[in-house]
Amino acid sequence: MNKIKLAITAILFSGNITAFAGGILTNTNQSISFLRNPARDGAIGLDGVYSNPAGVAFMTDGLHLAFNWQYARQTRTITSQNELFKLGFKNNGQDTKKFQGVANAPFIPSIQAAYNKNNWSFQFNFSVLGGGGKCEFDQGIGSFETVVGAITSKLINTSDMLNSKLSALGASVPTVTGYDVDGYMKGQQYYFGFQVGAAHRFNEHLSVYGGLRFLYGTASYEARLNNIRVMNGNTGITLPEYFEGVAKGLVDAKTNITTMGDQVKSGIAQYVAAYMAAGMTQEQAMQQPAVQNLVQQGQQLQAAGQELQAAGDQLTASAETLAPYANGMNLKSDQTGWGVSPVIGIDYKTERFNFAAKYDFKTRMRMKNNSDLKEASVISATNKYVNGTSVPEDSPALLALGAQWSVTPNVRLNLGYHHFFDTDAHWYEHSEKKLDGGTNEYLGGAEWDINKKLTVSGGVQFTRYQLTDEYMNDMSFVVNSWTFGLGAAYQVSDKVKVSAAYFQTNYTDYDMNTPAQNMEALGLSIPAGKNSFTRTNKVFGVGVEMTF
């Protein structure tokens, strides 16, 4: 694996795919009840197996079972600005380019189950606690393309320098004006959560919960570069063809230097012979202006030959470095890992109010690589994907607080607060330390039982990350957002209830300056630029809840 491959792999395979509500690595939308009203942390219902497990103990005795299905579609859009984009054949001379990734998750299931008997509630939850889909960038991403642009910029400078020297020698190398490349990036990630636990109701007011959560993570990342060409106007040639043209130009120049050198030597000999025939010594003849002029030409030709030899050696080394990369790239990395952590909760009921709290402990996760990258590189970021190594990807601890007020017997108002302890987790190369703090979420909602059969609800959620430019990049990014959800539940019978909901997240933009990069090991430079990040997210879900 050559260094160019490793550099691009480091840039591409640098983040996580999270397609739903919640923190940087955590999904909180685990039920249709949440979709139609996100503020469920203080509510009592079967969805509380995830959001308020202690409160489930106040439900009626019997077996309660819920199945939920969600469909989500998300886009990630990065508007990148960099001078190198002007060299792109498809970029119309513009230094700004938009890259969009589409994340589709057509089937996100979850299951909640609780068996209540007397004062006890035994519970089980299955859900996708992180990730949940795949994200595809069918044109690659900006940091992907700027590497190709940096290579092209170097070739432009090299070609211009060589042609300025070769023109006087009757030779030339291919002229480079830009590049053309087809890029592709796909990332896919699922964190499957299995939670078991029990809640105990001490009296009509107070209950507590304790449980364990098992988390299994699987992720895959794939990157491709195809049809890489250097352009001369509208004409493109592959890198091998370019270097073949350069080699031919150098050979032609060396041949011409040899021919011109022989002509200079012949001219010197003729002048010296003529001057000596006129009575000069050889030393006197060599000092004559005509002879000295030819001697200087010979010295210039010799120096030109040495420069071309050095340039040829440098280009040969570049060609060898780029040879494995010239025909494109197809890299893949798969990761798997697991972890276990406790979950605790408490619920307190009094008259028309209910208060609840839940704490999910940090889950220690180590994702093991099965990758095309077989050994470590001097480029440290690539080491995250070295085959056989394990990468820290902890799921951060979560504190959830909630309250519900029953304004009337059929109208309820809800409030909630989430705090994700992101900076206490351990992520690769301690990227969590690049954040200014943990994630905060503020939630509110309402439910209205129109009659004994039909309930409608709606709510909002505001998510605020503590981001920094150092943390953000064009494959791993989140942005602040606000979300609304709405939906309805219908009691089909005493034992069966169905629900449906729509859930949409509206994101702000995050603008940042990207610093210049000097990739010394590769002899490449990427100038400073700008990135603007945003996303879209829409979720539709249906579910059924049964009581036995």
C-alpha positions as CSV (number, residue, x, y, z in Angstrom):
1,M,0.0,0.0,0.0
2,N,1.6,3.3,-1.1
3,K,1.5,6.5,0.9
4,I,-1.0,8.2,-1.4
5,K,-3.5,5.4,-0.7
6,L,-2.9,5.8,3.0
7,A,-3.3,9.5,3.0
8,I,-6.7,9.4,1.2
9,T,-7.8,6.5,3.4
10,A,-7.0,8.6,6.5
11,I,-9.1,11.4,5.1
12,L,-12.1,9.3,4.1
13,F,-12.4,6.8,6.9
14,S,-12.6,9.3,9.7
15,G,-16.1,9.3,11.1
16,N,-19.3,7.7,12.1
17,I,-22.7,7.4,10.5
18,T,-25.5,8.6,12.8
19,A,-28.8,9.1,11.1
20,F,-31.2,9.8,13.9
21,A,-32.1,11.9,17.0
22,G,-29.8,12.0,20.0
23,G,-26.1,12.6,20.7
24,I,-23.1,12.2,18.6
25,L,-23.1,8.4,18.8
26,T,-26.5,7.7,20.4
27,N,-30.0,7.3,19.0
28,T,-32.8,8.2,21.3
29,N,-35.7,7.7,18.9
30,Q,-36.5,4.1,19.9
31,S,-40.3,4.0,19.6
32,I,-43.2,5.5,17.7
33,S,-44.3,7.2,20.9
34,F,-41.0,9.2,20.8
35,L,-41.5,10.1,17.2
36,R,-44.9,11.7,17.9
37,N,-43.7,13.3,21.1
38,P,-40.0,13.3,21.8
39,A,-40.4,14.5,25.5
40,R,-41.1,11.0,26.9
41,D,-38.6,10.9,29.7
42,G,-41.3,11.6,32.4
43,A,-44.1,9.7,30.7
44,I,-45.5,6.3,31.8
45,G,-45.9,3.9,28.9
46,L,-44.3,0.8,27.4
47,D,-41.8,2.9,25.4
48,G,-40.5,3.8,28.9
49,V,-38.6,0.4,28.7
50,Y,-36.0,2.7,27.0
51,S,-36.9,6.2,28.1
52,N,-38.3,5.8,31.6
53,P,-37.9,2.2,32.7
54,A,-38.7,2.9,36.4
55,G,-42.1,4.3,35.3
56,V,-43.1,1.1,33.5
57,A,-43.6,-0.5,37.0
58,F,-46.8,1.7,37.3
59,M,-48.4,0.0,34.3
60,T,-51.0,-2.7,34.8
61,D,-50.1,-6.3,35.5
62,G,-49.6,-8.6,32.5
63,L,-47.4,-8.9,29.5
64,H,-46.9,-5.8,27.4
65,L,-45.3,-6.1,24.0
66,A,-44.5,-3.4,21.3
67,F,-43.1,-3.6,17.8
68,N,-41.9,-0.5,16.1
69,W,-40.7,0.1,12.5
70,Q,-39.1,3.3,11.3
71,Y,-38.0,4.6,7.9
72,A,-35.4,7.4,7.8
73,R,-33.8,9.4,5.1
74,Q,-31.0,11.8,5.7
75,T,-28.8,14.0,3.6
76,R,-25.4,15.4,4.5
77,T,-24.3,18.4,2.6
78,I,-20.8,19.8,2.6
79,T,-20.1,23.0,0.6
80,S,-16.3,23.1,0.3
81,Q,-14.2,26.0,-1.0
82,N,-10.6,25.4,-2.1
83,E,-8.4,26.8,-4.9
84,L,-7.6,23.3,-6.0
85,F,-11.2,22.7,-7.2
86,K,-10.5,25.2,-10.0
87,L,-8.3,22.5,-11.6
88,G,-11.2,20.0,-11.7
89,F,-12.5,19.3,-15.3
90,K,-16.1,19.0,-14.1
91,N,-15.9,22.1,-11.8
92,N,-16.1,24.7,-14.5
93,G,-13.3,26.7,-13.0
94,Q,-15.1,27.2,-9.7
95,D,-13.3,27.0,-6.4
96,T,-16.5,26.0,-4.5
97,K,-18.1,22.6,-4.8
98,K,-21.0,20.9,-3.1
99,F,-20.7,17.3,-1.9
100,Q,-23.9,15.5,-0.8
101,G,-24.2,12.2,1.0
102,V,-27.5,10.3,1.2
103,A,-28.3,8.1,4.1
104,N,-31.2,5.7,3.8
105,A,-32.4,3.4,6.5
106,P,-35.5,1.7,5.2
107,F,-36.0,-0.7,8.2
108,I,-35.1,0.3,11.7
109,P,-36.8,-2.0,14.1
110,S,-37.2,-1.9,17.9
111,I,-39.0,-4.1,20.4
112,Q,-40.1,-3.2,24.0
113,A,-41.4,-5.9,26.3
114,A,-42.4,-5.8,30.0
115,Y,-44.0,-8.4,32.3
116,N,-45.6,-6.7,35.3
117,K,-46.6,-8.7,38.4
118,N,-47.6,-7.1,41.6
119,N,-44.8,-4.6,42.4
120,W,-42.3,-5.9,39.9
121,S,-41.7,-5.2,36.3
122,F,-39.3,-7.3,34.2
123,Q,-38.2,-5.6,31.0
124,F,-36.5,-6.2,27.7
125,N,-35.6,-3.7,24.9
126,F,-34.0,-4.2,21.5
127,S,-33.1,-1.2,19.4
128,V,-30.5,0.4,17.1
129,L,-28.8,2.6,19.7
130,G,-26.2,4.1,17.3
131,G,-25.8,4.5,13.6
132,G,-28.7,2.8,11.8
133,G,-28.0,3.2,8.1
134,K,-25.5,3.8,5.3
135,C,-24.4,7.1,3.9
136,E,-23.2,7.3,0.3
137,F,-21.3,10.2,-1.3
138,D,-21.4,9.4,-5.0
139,Q,-18.9,12.1,-5.9
140,G,-16.6,11.4,-3.0
141,I,-15.9,14.3,-0.5
142,G,-14.0,17.5,-0.6
143,S,-10.9,16.4,1.3
144,F,-10.9,13.3,-1.1
145,E,-10.7,15.5,-4.2
146,T,-8.2,18.1,-2.9
147,V,-5.6,15.4,-2.6
148,V,-6.0,14.7,-6.3
149,G,-5.9,18.4,-6.9
150,A,-2.7,18.7,-4.9
151,I,-1.1,16.0,-7.0
152,T,-2.2,17.8,-10.2
153,S,-0.9,21.2,-8.9
154,K,2.5,19.6,-8.4
155,L,2.4,18.1,-11.9
156,I,1.4,21.4,-13.4
157,N,4.4,23.1,-11.8
158,T,6.7,20.2,-12.9
159,S,5.5,20.3,-16.5
160,D,5.7,24.1,-16.8
161,M,9.3,24.0,-15.3
162,L,10.4,21.2,-17.7
163,N,8.8,22.8,-20.8
164,S,10.5,26.1,-20.0
165,K,13.9,24.2,-20.2
166,L,13.1,21.8,-22.9
167,S,11.8,24.3,-25.5
168,A,15.3,25.5,-26.2
169,L,16.3,21.9,-26.7
170,G,13.7,21.1,-29.2
171,A,11.7,18.8,-26.9
172,S,8.6,19.0,-24.6
173,V,6.5,17.0,-22.1
174,P,2.7,16.8,-21.8
175,T,1.1,20.1,-20.6
176,V,-1.2,19.8,-17.6
177,T,-4.0,22.2,-17.0
178,G,-6.2,20.2,-14.5
179,Y,-7.5,16.8,-13.4
180,D,-10.5,14.6,-13.8
181,V,-11.6,11.9,-11.3
182,D,-14.6,9.9,-10.3
183,G,-14.9,9.5,-6.5
184,Y,-17.2,7.4,-4.3
185,M,-17.5,7.0,-0.5
186,K,-19.8,4.8,1.5
187,G,-20.0,4.3,5.3
188,Q,-22.4,2.0,7.1
189,Q,-22.8,1.6,10.9
190,Y,-25.1,-0.2,13.3
191,Y,-25.0,-0.4,17.1
192,F,-27.5,-3.0,18.2
193,G,-28.6,-2.6,21.8
194,F,-30.1,-5.3,24.0
195,Q,-31.3,-4.2,27.4
196,V,-32.7,-6.3,30.3
197,G,-33.6,-5.2,33.7
198,A,-36.2,-5.0,36.5
199,A,-38.1,-2.2,38.2
200,H,-39.6,-2.4,41.7
201,R,-42.6,-0.3,42.8
202,F,-42.2,0.5,46.5
203,N,-45.5,2.2,46.9
204,E,-48.0,4.2,44.8
205,H,-45.5,7.0,44.4
206,L,-42.0,5.6,44.0
207,S,-40.2,3.0,41.8
208,V,-36.6,2.3,40.9
209,Y,-35.0,0.4,38.0
210,G,-31.7,-1.4,37.4
211,G,-30.6,-3.2,34.3
212,L,-27.8,-4.0,31.9
213,R,-27.3,-3.0,28.3
214,F,-25.4,-5.1,25.8
215,L,-24.2,-3.2,22.8
216,Y,-22.9,-4.8,19.6
217,G,-21.4,-2.6,16.9
218,T,-20.7,-3.3,13.3
219,A,-19.4,-0.8,10.7
220,S,-18.0,-0.9,7.2
221,Y,-16.4,1.8,5.1
222,E,-15.6,1.7,1.4
223,A,-13.8,4.2,-0.8
224,R,-13.1,4.2,-4.6
225,L,-11.2,6.4,-7.0
226,N,-11.8,5.7,-10.6
227,N,-10.8,7.2,-14.0
228,I,-8.1,9.4,-12.6
229,R,-6.7,11.6,-15.5
230,V,-4.6,14.7,-15.9
231,M,-6.1,17.1,-18.4
232,N,-4.7,19.3,-21.1
233,G,-7.8,21.4,-21.9
234,N,-10.5,18.9,-22.9
235,T,-8.0,16.1,-23.4
236,G,-7.2,13.7,-20.6
237,I,-4.6,11.1,-20.2
238,T,-3.9,8.7,-17.4
239,L,-1.0,9.1,-15.0
240,P,1.0,6.3,-16.6
241,E,0.5,7.9,-20.0
242,Y,1.6,11.3,-18.6
243,F,4.8,9.8,-17.1
244,E,5.4,8.0,-20.4
245,G,5.1,11.4,-22.2
246,V,7.5,13.0,-19.7
247,A,10.0,10.2,-20.1
248,K,9.8,10.5,-23.9
249,G,10.4,14.3,-23.7
250,L,13.4,13.8,-21.5
251,V,14.8,11.2,-23.8
252,D,14.3,13.5,-26.8
253,A,16.0,16.3,-24.9
254,K,19.0,14.1,-24.0
255,T,19.3,13.0,-27.6
256,N,19.2,16.6,-28.7
257,I,21.8,17.6,-26.1
258,T,24.1,14.8,-27.3
259,T,23.6,16.0,-30.9
260,M,24.1,19.6,-30.1
261,G,27.1,18.7,-27.9
262,D,28.7,16.9,-30.8
263,Q,28.1,19.9,-33.0
264,V,29.7,22.2,-30.4
265,K,32.8,19.9,-30.2
266,S,33.1,19.8,-33.9
267,G,32.8,23.6,-34.2
268,I,35.5,24.1,-31.5
269,A,37.8,21.7,-33.3
270,Q,37.3,23.5,-36.6
271,Y,37.9,27.0,-35.1
272,V,41.0,25.8,-33.2
273,A,42.4,24.1,-36.4
274,A,41.9,27.4,-38.4
275,Y,43.5,29.6,-35.8
276,M,46.5,27.3,-35.4
277,A,46.9,27.3,-39.2
278,A,47.1,31.1,-38.9
279,G,50.1,30.7,-36.6
280,M,48.4,30.6,-33.1
281,T,49.2,28.1,-30.4
282,Q,46.4,25.8,-29.3
283,E,46.2,27.7,-26.0
284,Q,45.9,31.0,-27.9
285,A,43.3,29.5,-30.2
286,M,41.2,28.3,-27.3
287,Q,41.0,31.9,-25.9
288,Q,39.5,33.3,-29.0
289,P,35.9,34.7,-28.6
290,A,34.4,32.4,-31.1
291,V,35.9,29.4,-29.4
292,Q,35.0,30.6,-25.9
293,N,31.4,31.1,-27.1
294,L,31.2,27.5,-28.2
295,V,32.8,26.4,-24.9
296,Q,30.2,28.2,-22.9
297,Q,27.5,26.6,-25.1
298,G,29.0,23.2,-24.3
299,Q,29.0,24.0,-20.6
300,Q,25.4,25.1,-20.7
301,L,24.5,21.9,-22.5
302,Q,26.3,19.9,-19.9
303,A,24.5,21.7,-17.0
304,A,21.2,21.3,-18.8
305,G,21.9,17.6,-19.1
306,Q,22.6,17.3,-15.4
307,E,19.4,19.2,-14.5
308,L,17.4,17.0,-16.7
309,Q,19.0,13.9,-15.2
310,A,18.0,15.2,-11.7
311,A,14.5,16.0,-12.9
312,G,14.3,12.6,-14.5
313,D,15.3,10.9,-11.3
314,Q,12.7,12.9,-9.3
315,L,10.0,12.1,-11.8
316,T,10.9,8.4,-11.8
317,A,10.5,8.4,-8.0
318,S,7.1,10.2,-8.3
319,A,6.0,7.8,-11.0
320,E,6.9,4.8,-8.8
321,T,5.0,6.3,-5.8
322,L,1.9,7.0,-8.0
323,A,2.0,3.8,-10.0
324,P,-0.2,1.7,-7.7
325,Y,-2.6,4.7,-7.4
326,A,-2.7,5.6,-11.1
327,N,-5.4,3.2,-12.1
328,G,-7.6,4.0,-9.2
329,M,-8.2,2.7,-5.7
330,N,-10.7,0.3,-4.0
331,L,-10.3,0.2,-0.3
332,K,-12.5,-1.4,2.4
333,S,-12.5,-1.6,6.1
334,D,-14.9,-3.5,8.3
335,Q,-15.2,-3.1,12.1
336,T,-17.0,-5.1,14.9
337,G,-17.0,-4.7,18.6
338,W,-19.2,-5.0,21.8
339,G,-19.6,-3.7,25.3
340,V,-21.8,-3.9,28.4
341,S,-22.9,-1.2,30.8
342,P,-25.4,-0.6,33.6
343,V,-28.6,1.4,33.4
344,I,-30.4,2.8,36.4
345,G,-33.6,4.8,36.8
346,I,-36.1,6.3,39.3
347,D,-39.7,7.5,39.0
348,Y,-41.8,9.5,41.4
349,K,-45.6,10.1,41.1
350,T,-47.6,12.6,43.0
351,E,-51.2,13.6,42.2
352,R,-51.1,15.0,38.6
353,F,-47.3,15.1,38.3
354,N,-44.8,12.5,37.4
355,F,-41.0,12.9,37.6
356,A,-38.3,10.6,36.4
357,A,-34.6,10.2,35.9
358,K,-32.5,7.7,34.1
359,Y,-28.7,7.3,33.8
360,D,-27.1,5.2,31.1
361,F,-23.5,4.5,32.1
362,K,-20.7,4.8,29.5
363,T,-20.3,1.7,27.3
364,R,-16.7,0.8,26.7
365,M,-16.5,-0.2,23.0
366,R,-13.4,-1.4,21.0
367,M,-14.0,-1.9,17.3
368,K,-11.7,-4.4,15.7
369,N,-10.6,-3.9,12.2
370,N,-10.7,-6.3,9.2
371,S,-9.2,-4.0,6.6
372,D,-7.1,-3.7,3.4
373,L,-4.6,-1.7,5.4
374,K,-2.1,-4.3,6.6
375,E,0.5,-2.2,8.4
376,A,0.8,1.1,10.2
377,S,2.0,4.3,8.4
378,V,3.9,7.4,9.4
379,I,0.5,9.1,8.7
380,S,-1.0,8.5,12.2
381,A,-4.7,8.8,11.2
382,T,-4.5,5.8,8.9
383,N,-3.6,3.6,12.0
384,K,-7.3,3.7,13.0
385,Y,-7.9,1.2,10.2
386,V,-4.9,-1.1,10.3
387,N,-6.0,-4.7,10.0
388,G,-6.3,-6.5,13.3
389,T,-6.2,-3.5,15.5
390,S,-8.9,-2.3,17.9
391,V,-10.2,1.3,18.0
392,P,-11.9,2.9,21.0
393,E,-15.4,4.0,20.1
394,D,-17.2,4.4,23.5
395,S,-20.9,5.1,23.7
396,P,-21.0,8.1,26.1
397,A,-23.0,8.1,29.3
398,L,-26.4,9.8,29.2
399,L,-28.4,11.5,31.9
400,A,-32.1,11.9,31.1
401,L,-34.6,13.9,33.2
402,G,-38.3,14.2,32.6
403,A,-41.6,15.5,34.0
404,Q,-45.2,15.1,33.0
405,W,-48.2,17.2,34.1
406,S,-51.7,15.9,33.7
407,V,-53.5,19.1,33.2
408,T,-56.8,17.3,32.8
409,P,-57.5,13.6,32.8
410,N,-57.1,13.6,29.0
411,V,-54.4,16.3,28.4
412,R,-50.8,15.8,29.4
413,L,-47.8,18.2,29.1
414,N,-44.2,16.9,29.0
415,L,-40.7,18.3,29.5
416,G,-37.3,16.6,29.2
417,Y,-33.6,17.2,29.4
418,H,-30.7,15.0,28.1
419,H,-27.0,15.4,28.7
420,F,-24.5,13.2,26.9
421,F,-21.1,13.1,28.7
422,D,-19.2,13.1,25.4
423,T,-15.9,14.3,26.7
424,D,-15.7,11.5,29.3
425,A,-15.9,8.8,26.5
426,H,-12.8,7.5,24.8
427,W,-12.7,7.9,21.0
428,Y,-9.8,7.3,18.6
429,E,-6.9,9.6,19.3
430,H,-9.1,11.2,22.0
431,S,-11.1,13.2,19.5
432,E,-13.6,13.7,22.3
433,K,-11.1,16.2,23.8
434,K,-11.6,18.4,20.8
435,L,-15.1,19.2,21.9
436,D,-15.9,22.0,24.3
437,G,-18.2,19.8,26.3
438,G,-21.1,17.3,26.2
439,T,-24.3,17.5,24.2
440,N,-27.4,19.0,25.7
441,E,-31.0,18.4,24.5
442,Y,-34.2,20.2,25.6
443,L,-37.6,18.6,24.9
444,G,-41.2,19.5,25.3
445,G,-44.5,18.1,24.1
446,A,-48.2,17.4,24.7
447,E,-50.7,14.6,24.4
448,W,-54.5,14.8,24.0
449,D,-56.8,11.8,24.4
450,I,-59.6,13.0,22.0
451,N,-61.7,10.0,23.2
452,K,-61.1,6.6,24.6
453,K,-59.8,5.3,21.2
454,L,-57.8,8.2,19.7
455,T,-54.8,10.0,21.1
456,V,-52.9,12.7,19.2
457,S,-49.5,14.2,20.3
458,G,-46.7,16.4,19.2
459,G,-43.4,17.7,20.5
460,V,-40.1,19.4,19.9
461,Q,-36.5,18.8,20.7
462,F,-33.6,21.2,20.6
463,T,-30.1,19.6,20.3
464,R,-27.0,21.7,21.1
465,Y,-23.5,20.3,20.6
466,Q,-20.4,22.0,21.8
467,L,-18.4,21.8,18.6
468,T,-15.1,23.1,17.5
469,D,-13.4,23.5,14.2
470,E,-10.7,21.1,15.3
471,Y,-13.4,18.4,15.9
472,M,-15.3,18.9,12.6
473,N,-14.4,17.3,9.3
474,D,-16.3,16.4,6.1
475,M,-16.9,12.8,7.0
476,S,-17.6,13.0,10.7
477,F,-19.8,16.0,11.5
478,V,-22.9,16.9,13.4
479,V,-24.6,20.3,13.6
480,N,-27.1,22.0,16.0
481,S,-30.7,21.3,15.2
482,W,-34.3,21.5,16.3
483,T,-36.8,18.7,15.7
484,F,-40.6,18.4,15.7
485,G,-42.6,15.2,15.8
486,L,-46.3,14.5,15.6
487,G,-48.6,11.5,15.3
488,A,-51.5,9.6,16.7
489,A,-52.3,6.3,18.5
490,Y,-55.5,4.4,18.0
491,Q,-56.8,1.8,20.5
492,V,-58.1,-1.0,18.2
493,S,-59.2,-3.1,21.1
494,D,-58.6,-3.6,24.8
495,K,-55.4,-5.5,23.9
496,V,-54.1,-3.8,20.8
497,K,-53.0,-0.2,20.0
498,V,-51.5,1.0,16.8
499,S,-49.5,4.3,16.2
500,A,-48.1,6.3,13.4
501,A,-45.8,9.3,13.4
502,Y,-43.7,11.8,11.4
503,F,-40.5,13.2,12.7
504,Q,-38.3,15.9,11.1
505,T,-35.1,17.5,12.1
506,N,-34.1,20.9,10.9
507,Y,-30.4,21.7,11.0
508,T,-28.4,24.9,11.2
509,D,-25.2,25.5,9.2
510,Y,-21.7,25.2,10.6
511,D,-19.1,27.2,8.8
512,M,-15.4,26.8,9.4
513,N,-12.0,27.7,7.9
514,T,-9.9,24.7,6.9
515,P,-6.1,25.2,7.6
516,A,-3.5,24.6,4.9
517,Q,-1.9,21.2,4.9
518,N,1.7,20.4,4.1
519,M,1.9,16.7,3.4
520,E,5.7,16.5,3.6
521,A,5.9,12.7,3.2
522,L,4.1,13.0,-0.1
523,G,5.6,16.3,-1.3
524,L,2.1,17.8,-1.5
525,S,0.5,21.0,-0.3
526,I,-3.2,21.7,0.1
527,P,-4.0,25.4,0.6
528,A,-6.4,26.7,3.2
529,G,-10.1,26.7,2.4
530,K,-13.6,26.7,3.9
531,N,-16.3,24.2,4.7
532,S,-20.0,24.7,5.4
533,F,-21.9,21.7,6.9
534,T,-25.6,21.0,7.1
535,R,-28.0,18.0,7.1
536,T,-31.6,17.0,6.6
537,N,-33.5,14.2,8.4
538,K,-37.0,12.9,8.0
539,V,-38.4,9.8,9.7
540,F,-41.7,8.0,9.4
541,G,-42.8,5.2,11.7
542,V,-45.6,2.8,12.6
543,G,-46.0,0.5,15.6
544,V,-48.2,-1.8,17.4
545,E,-48.5,-2.4,21.1
546,M,-50.2,-5.5,22.7
547,T,-51.2,-6.4,26.2
548,F,-51.8,-10.0,27.3
